[in-house]
Amino acid sequence: MSVLTMQDTIIKTNNVSVYYGEKQAVKNISMDIERNSVTAFIGPSGCGKSTLLRSLNRMNDLVPSCRVTGSIVVDGIDINSEQVNIESLRQIVGMVFQRANPFFKSIYENIAFAPRFHGMTDRRELDELVETSLRKAALWDEVKDRLRDSALSLSGGQQQRLCIARAIAMQPTILLLDEPASALDPISTMKIEELVMQLKEEYTIVIVTHNLHQAARISDKTAFFLLGELIEMDETGKIFTSPENDKTEAYISGRFG
Amino acid sequence: MNHRIEGVGTNRQSLIARKMLTYNKRQFTENMTGRTIAMLCAALLVIVVLSITYFIASKGLSTFFVDGVSISEFLTQVKWDPEGEPALYGVFPFILGSFLVTALAAVIAAPLGIGAAIFMTEIFPGFGKKVLKPVIELLVGIPSVVYGYVGLTLLVPFIREQFDVLGFSLLAGGLVLALMILPTITSVATDAIEAVPQDLRNASLALGATRWQTIWNVVLHSALPGCLTAVVLGMARAFGEALAVQMVIGNTTKLPGSLLDPISTLTSGITLNMGNTIQGTPYNNALWSMALLLLLMSFVFIMILRFLGRKRLVK
């Protein structure tokens, strides 16, 4: 367990490496992520950005051959230590996936899913939480009259916002978004981006994206990855205007990747 | 070929036009032959199914329309004595027996089969796929007479000693049938559970659900129509099974008072009596009526399966 140096750092990774079997997908990454900020992970496919993201809520535990070394400290606790309860960790560090994956249940049941498992049984409390979560995900007005309809009746963009609402309903501190808009049309993408910018008031957001404009538009800090290494991490404005590393420059100007 | 279009007049274009309007003879005959063969096969199937249905229906219905037995008496009376004076054709005990053994088998085999399917897909997939699945598929191939024989030599004596009864019983029939339909239920349920997208499991785990909560609320919930299909398929098989059941249930037409009493089923009733009757007699026709009932029940099972299949598509 390490003591945090800066007040506003919520995630601190120290020399984190992730191996799939023999292959090292993430190489010795150390970074600080600030509270209530949006951090974008960018880089070409296979650069390890999603892998690192999935280590932050230990979704990599599901891959049998996967091994994580180094330390990932969230709010002062090493999340890989044995005392950490993985279900509680995932409740604090929520995740939204690339493809919207609503359960084959009603809109209401999708949102109420996590709170129920974490012990909320009171009907009125649940109703209220469902409404707030949907409001925060900017979906309430579109679905308030059909909460009992199947979640699969929603459009792709609405489904993705439902997945965000579902994660918000856990009342997490951190939200991990793994290319949340890459399968969506431009209008839905815009809505997701607006949403992310609103949500950072309350949550710390880490977003993986292939869309450089998106990273530039919505993030405070940007981290550029290449072949498993963290090449550069800085204020988004700086990364996109005057990066220090040539490789970052080459990538953001579209010369490869 | 009279489809010439005005204004398409130059030489080159008319060549193209002519080509578009010509048939390739070989392609044409091949196509027609293939179509004819496929249609003949389909027609044959339809004819066979229709004629079987017609044959059973005409034989089965003559009990009511030729021999003058009332349909409601046939279905509800509990006395079966076709050789008595007057002859009595109450098949209710057979119907009840068929439904009871089928229900008992389903109640025993459904949780076991679905549980085994969960084990093979969610809990121990490596071992499940390499060892358990082939073994279970092997079980499907064992002839029913073997199941019946095992039931007769192991189960019936066991029940006789344990409960101090005859041994031939509803319970024995249900257990043997449960064993027989277990592989069907397991393999169909396994397919249904495997078809649940991995995305949904990830979503659930990422929301802080435990593995068990994920299996119960997400995986099983999503695979429910498929699991129901598995159970109904098993029940259809149990309902139609004759040999194994007949060997262990005792075949009395008295209504059973408990699980340990002997009973009869529609199938065992037909197989045991068919040899003793003469074609065209009311007794023989009554057996055909029972066959007609079996046929109708299998239609019902097929309709349920269709309904479940459609439900799966919508979800």
Boltz contact constraints between the chains, C-beta under 6 A:
constraints:
  - contact:
      token1: [A, 87]
      token2: [B, 208]
      max_distance: 6.0
  - contact:
      token1: [A, 87]
      token2: [B, 210]
      max_distance: 6.0
  - contact:
      token1: [A, 90]
      token2: [B, 206]
      max_distance: 6.0
  - contact:
      token1: [A, 90]
      token2: [B, 208]
      max_distance: 6.0
  - contact:
      token1: [A, 91]
      token2: [B, 208]
      max_distance: 6.0
  - contact:
      token1: [A, 95]
      token2: [B, 206]
      max_distance: 6.0
  - contact:
      token1: [A, 101]
      token2: [B, 199]
      max_distance: 6.0
  - contact:
      token1: [A, 101]
      token2: [B, 200]
      max_distance: 6.0
  - contact:
      token1: [A, 101]
      token2: [B, 203]
      max_distance: 6.0
  - contact:
      token1: [A, 103]
      token2: [B, 218]
      max_distance: 6.0
  - contact:
      token1: [A, 104]
      token2: [B, 222]
      max_distance: 6.0
  - contact:
      token1: [A, 104]
      token2: [B, 315]
      max_distance: 6.0
  - contact:
      token1: [A, 114]
      token2: [B, 207]
      max_distance: 6.0
  - contact:
      token1: [A, 117]
      token2: [B, 209]
      max_distance: 6.0
  - contact:
      token1: [A, 117]
      token2: [B, 213]
      max_distance: 6.0
